[in-house]
Amino acid sequence: MLGFNNIERVKPGGLELIDRLVGVQRVTKVTKGGRAFGFSAIVVVGDEKGVVGYGLGKSKDVASAIQKAVEDAKKNLVRIPLDGHTIPHEQESRFGGAQIFMRPASAGTGLIAGGAVRAVLESVGIQDILSKSKGSSNPHNVVKATMKGLLSLRSVNEISRLRGIPVSRVFKG
């Protein structure tokens, strides 16, 4: 997906996946016979319990572009470590011109995010988070930057295992 080695890929079988359309763009190819119009769609798919994936689809009509994007997203599902209904720690990530900042929030805060970031976070199942999107608002790069940030998250259990110390000592200096 984005070149991460430590990600846990997930098979779509048996999951109740919900797809969210992030954006559809009309694209044009100029040929000697005129202009050929097509559509490009980006879709985020998730089970709202920590599994998410995104996909791109292109076609001459909107419906088949969306369908292709959904199929592509189901091939790229990954598991994201969550801490209840939020993320385990702050995370900042960039992809292209898009820059995303995410901070865990206490229960009841809500999902403070806009546009493409919101679609990704809802699909993961995050309910309490503060986020800010800076730079480019291009939905393709915003989705990829958000996914890159989520894939960089590490749970307390993973950190304690990597350091070889008990979970109770992870937070102590």
Beta strands, then each sheet from edge to edge (+ up, - down):
strand 1: 8-9
strand 2: 18-31
strand 3: 34-46
strand 4: 51-59
strand 5: 78-79
strand 6: 91-95
strand 7: 98-104
strand 8: 111-112
strand 9: 129-135
sheet 1: 1+ 5- 4+ 3- 2+
sheet 2: 6+ 7- 9+ 8+
end
